[in-house]
Amino acid sequence: MQTQTFSAKPETDNETALAALARISQLPKMRLKDAMAKGAVWLKRGNSTNRMRRSTLELRKGDELTLYYNADILALSAPAPTLVADEKHYSVWNKPAGLLAQGSREGDHCALLRIAEQQLNREVFLVHRLDREASGLMLIAHNGKAAAAFSALFAQQDEHAKIRKVYQIEVKGEAPETGEFNAPLDGKTALTRYTRLSYDPDKDSSLVRVELITGRKHQIRRHFADAGFPVLGDPQYGSDNKDKRGLQLQAIELAFTCPLTKQPRCYKL
């Protein structure tokens, strides 16, 4: 189903968000409330635009509501993440495959960021991400100071980066025992180091431990596919690597010196 977009401005003083959207969309109010709760409604007020979930909110002159309505997206249910560690200023989660890191304009009920916000009842800030098809460790910040500090940490793109990011993948073919890929991606330096853990001749697949030195988009998937060892289940890169289990890529370790406490931290699956 394609997304339908409805925009509304208040016609009268104190018109509620629900009444305004019902007036211009002709959708049942229960569907509108569900869409609001799931993050499909946005309020532009002044110079800011944010998700709006309160159906009883009274609109002001100059406000503009926008509903991005997609019934198929709103009907989706999310696989449940697992809280690995709650460090107050940040938390670490095991994101299952199929769960978004953050929501889209059509909703955020199937996103880790929103689930963490609801479960911990705190502000949430995305500081790095995993592809929807991937699983494993993700860190979420819970205040502006932590968000800035961890965003800077994850943004470091060299061998002296203070964060260790380790992944486990299964690839097609017999990968070399150890090595690295350093082919630039999107015109930028990219460095991936790996060690083969095992090779299964019956499946002709290798289990590989990977450490990202840089963090380019789809770096692991692109480097291994370009080398002739595509990640199994990758829907975008490689050929003859379909797998009914889905993308075989998992973030299994995050290690760093906490930028807030200056203490070493290591989280593993």
C-alpha positions in Angstrom: 0.0 0.0 0.0 1.3 3.5 -0.9 1.6 6.1 1.8 -1.2 8.7 1.8 -0.3 12.2 3.1 -2.8 14.4 4.8 -2.0 17.9 6.1 -4.2 20.0 8.3 -4.2 23.4 9.9 -6.7 24.4 12.6 -9.9 25.9 11.4 -11.1 27.1 14.7 -9.6 28.0 18.1 -8.9 25.0 20.3 -9.5 22.4 17.5 -7.9 19.2 18.6 -5.3 17.3 16.6 -7.7 14.3 16.3 -10.6 16.5 15.1 -8.4 18.3 12.5 -7.1 15.0 11.1 -10.5 13.4 11.0 -11.8 16.4 9.1 -9.3 16.2 6.3 -8.6 12.5 6.1 -12.1 11.0 6.6 -10.4 8.2 8.5 -12.1 6.6 11.6 -10.9 8.2 14.8 -9.7 4.9 16.2 -7.4 4.5 13.2 -6.1 8.0 13.7 -5.4 7.5 17.3 -3.5 4.3 16.4 -1.5 6.2 13.8 -0.6 8.9 16.3 0.5 6.4 18.9 2.7 4.7 16.4 4.4 7.9 15.3 2.8 8.5 11.9 1.7 12.1 12.7 4.0 15.1 12.8 3.4 18.6 14.2 5.1 21.7 12.7 5.0 24.4 15.3 7.2 27.4 14.6 10.6 26.3 13.4 10.4 22.8 14.8 8.7 19.6 13.4 8.3 16.6 15.7 6.2 13.5 16.1 2.9 14.2 17.8 1.1 11.4 19.7 -1.5 13.3 21.7 -4.9 13.2 20.1 -6.3 15.7 22.5 -3.6 18.4 21.8 -5.3 21.7 21.1 -3.8 23.3 17.9 -2.6 26.9 17.7 -2.8 29.4 14.9 0.1 28.6 12.5 0.4 24.9 13.5 0.4 22.3 10.7 -0.3 18.6 11.2 0.8 16.0 8.7 -0.3 12.3 8.7 1.8 9.8 6.7 -0.8 7.0 6.6 0.3 3.6 5.4 -1.9 0.8 6.7 0.6 -1.9 5.9 3.3 -0.2 7.9 1.0 0.5 10.9 -0.1 -3.2 10.9 3.5 -4.4 11.3 4.7 -5.9 14.6 8.2 -5.7 15.8 10.5 -8.5 17.1 11.4 -7.7 20.7 14.9 -6.5 21.5 16.8 -7.5 24.7 18.3 -5.0 27.1 21.9 -6.0 27.6 23.0 -3.2 30.0 21.4 -0.1 31.5 24.1 2.4 32.3 21.7 5.3 33.1 23.2 7.8 30.6 23.2 5.2 27.9 22.0 1.6 27.4 23.1 -1.3 25.3 20.6 -3.6 23.4 20.6 -6.7 21.4 18.7 -5.8 18.3 17.0 -8.7 16.5 17.0 -8.9 12.7 14.0 -7.2 11.3 13.9 -4.4 13.8 14.7 -0.9 12.6 17.2 1.2 14.4 14.9 4.2 14.2 11.5 4.9 12.7 10.5 6.5 9.4 8.0 9.2 8.8 5.2 6.6 8.6 5.9 5.3 12.1 8.4 4.3 14.8 6.6 1.5 16.6 8.9 -1.1 14.9 12.1 0.7 15.8 14.5 0.1 18.6 14.7 3.7 19.6 11.0 4.0 20.3 10.9 0.6 22.1 13.8 1.7 24.4 12.1 5.1 25.0 8.9 3.3 26.2 10.7 0.6 28.2 13.1 2.9 30.1 10.9 6.0 30.1 13.8 8.2 29.1 14.9 10.4 26.2 16.6 8.5 23.5 19.3 9.5 21.0 20.6 7.5 18.1 24.4 7.5 18.0 25.0 4.7 15.5 22.9 2.1 13.7 22.7 -1.4 12.4 20.9 -2.3 9.2 17.4 -3.6 9.6 18.4 -7.1 8.3 21.4 -7.3 10.8 21.3 -8.2 14.4 23.4 -7.5 17.5 24.6 -4.9 19.8 23.5 -1.3 19.6 24.1 1.6 22.0 21.5 4.3 22.7 22.2 7.6 24.5 19.7 9.0 27.0 20.7 12.7 27.2 22.3 15.3 25.0 25.7 15.2 26.7 25.9 11.4 26.3 24.6 11.6 22.7 27.3 14.1 21.7 30.1 12.2 23.4 29.1 8.8 21.9 28.4 10.3 18.4 31.9 11.7 18.4 33.3 8.3 19.5 31.5 6.3 16.8 32.4 8.9 14.2 36.2 8.3 14.6 37.3 6.7 11.3 40.9 5.6 11.8 43.0 2.9 13.4 43.3 4.9 16.6 39.6 4.9 17.2 38.7 4.3 20.8 35.8 2.0 20.1 36.2 -1.7 19.1 33.4 -3.0 16.9 33.4 -6.8 16.3 31.0 -8.7 14.1 30.4 -12.4 13.2 29.3 -13.2 9.7 28.8 -16.3 7.5 29.9 -15.9 4.0 29.7 -18.0 0.8 32.9 -19.8 -0.1 36.1 -20.6 1.7 37.4 -17.3 3.0 41.2 -16.9 3.7 42.2 -17.6 7.2 43.0 -14.0 8.0 43.4 -10.7 6.2 42.0 -7.3 5.6 40.2 -5.3 3.0 41.2 -1.7 2.4 39.4 -0.8 -0.9 37.9 2.7 -0.6 34.1 2.9 -0.4 32.2 5.9 -1.8 35.5 7.7 -2.2 36.5 7.3 1.4 39.1 5.2 3.2 37.6 1.9 4.5 39.4 -0.8 6.5 38.0 -4.2 7.4 40.0 -6.9 9.2 38.9 -10.5 9.6 39.7 -14.0 10.8 38.1 -17.1 9.6 36.7 -19.1 12.5 35.6 -22.2 10.5 34.8 -23.5 7.1 32.0 -26.0 6.3 32.7 -27.8 3.0 29.2 -29.3 2.9 27.7 -25.9 2.8 30.7 -24.2 1.2 30.5 -21.4 3.7 32.8 -19.8 6.2 32.2 -18.4 9.6 34.2 -15.2 10.0 35.0 -12.8 12.8 35.3 -9.2 11.6 36.6 -6.0 13.1 35.6 -2.7 11.6 38.4 -0.1 11.7 36.2 2.4 9.8 32.5 2.6 9.6 31.3 3.1 6.0 27.8 2.3 4.8 27.4 -1.5 4.4 31.2 -1.8 4.7 31.3 -5.4 5.7 28.7 -6.5 3.2 30.4 -4.6 0.3 33.9 -5.5 1.1 33.2 -9.3 1.3 30.9 -9.3 -1.7 33.5 -7.4 -3.8 36.1 -10.0 -2.7 33.9 -12.9 -3.9 32.7 -14.0 -0.4 29.2 -12.4 -0.1 27.5 -12.6 3.3 24.8 -15.2 3.3 21.3 -13.9 3.1 22.3 -10.5 1.9 19.5 -9.1 -0.2 21.6 -6.4 -1.8 25.2 -7.5 -2.4 26.6 -10.7 -3.9 25.0 -13.5 -6.0 23.9 -17.1 -5.3 24.0 -16.2 -1.6 20.3 -16.4 -0.7 19.6 -17.9 2.8 16.2 -18.5 4.3 17.6 -17.5 7.7 18.1 -14.0 6.5 21.3 -11.8 6.6 24.0 -13.7 8.5 25.6 -10.6 10.1 25.7 -10.0 13.9 27.4 -7.3 15.9 28.9 -9.3 18.8 31.2 -6.9 20.7 31.4 -3.2 21.6 34.4 -2.1 23.6 35.5 1.4 24.5 36.6 3.8 27.2 33.4 5.5 28.3 33.6 9.2 27.3 31.6 10.1 30.4 33.2 8.1 33.2 36.6 7.4 31.5 36.2 3.7 32.5 36.7 0.8 30.2 33.5 -0.9 29.0 33.1 -4.1 27.0 29.8 -5.7 26.0 29.6 -9.1 24.2 27.1 -11.5 22.9 
